[in-house]
Amino acid sequence: RIFVALTEFFRYVKIVLNHLTGSEKMKRRILIADRDPYAQKLLFSVLTANGFDVITADGADTGYALLSSECPDIMIIDVNDKKALSVIGTAREWTQLPIIAAALSPTDSVKTATLEAGADIFIEKPFSVSEVIAYLKVCVRRITESEALRGMKTHGAYKHGGLTVDIDGGCVYVNEKPVHLTVNELKILILL
């Protein structure tokens, strides 16, 4: 529970950082866990051109490590990596982020096992770039709706206990007293 609460807190800090650095609209962060450098480069180029913040990982293990440190909004993982199903299952124990699985020439049993492990969407390689973008837009829409239902804001203020984060004003308050933080201090807080 503490890990989940910290992950959500860091997401709010990311929103504040985006505001302070002039990025009014928060970019959605996509994690690509794929050993194929061609697939990584293709997805990186296409997704950044479509306004996403992209992180790449050379395989499932590295991807799993980046899940907690980078707090992505969506994960794309290649299930041709033998450790991918384990990573999907383990990730699903503590996060609900959308997971898009991809594989070259998968059998029906691979697709079924992947979806049962916790993937939300399965696409076959070689994939259509427009299809991937369409799936990502569906995921972003669901994330945005979920955040709205949970009261998560990208504008206005976030309040939890004695903590108030004025997202629009870029101010932080603890028990209604202002806490003056530099952008670097906020970044260090994220690392903690």
Secondary structure as GFF3:
##gff-version 3
##sequence-region A 1 192
A	DSSP	alpha_helix	2	20	.	.	.	ID=ss1
A	DSSP	beta_strand	29	33	.	.	.	ID=ss2
A	DSSP	alpha_helix	37	49	.	.	.	ID=ss3
A	DSSP	beta_strand	53	57	.	.	.	ID=ss4
A	DSSP	alpha_helix	60	70	.	.	.	ID=ss5
A	DSSP	beta_strand	74	78	.	.	.	ID=ss6
A	DSSP	alpha_helix	84	92	.	.	.	ID=ss7
A	DSSP	beta_strand	99	104	.	.	.	ID=ss8
A	DSSP	alpha_helix	108	117	.	.	.	ID=ss9
A	DSSP	beta_strand	121	125	.	.	.	ID=ss10
A	DSSP	alpha_helix	129	150	.	.	.	ID=ss11
A	DSSP	beta_strand	157	160	.	.	.	ID=ss12
A	DSSP	beta_strand	163	166	.	.	.	ID=ss13
A	DSSP	beta_strand	171	174	.	.	.	ID=ss14
A	DSSP	beta_strand	177	179	.	.	.	ID=ss15
A	DSSP	alpha_helix	183	191	.	.	.	ID=ss16
###
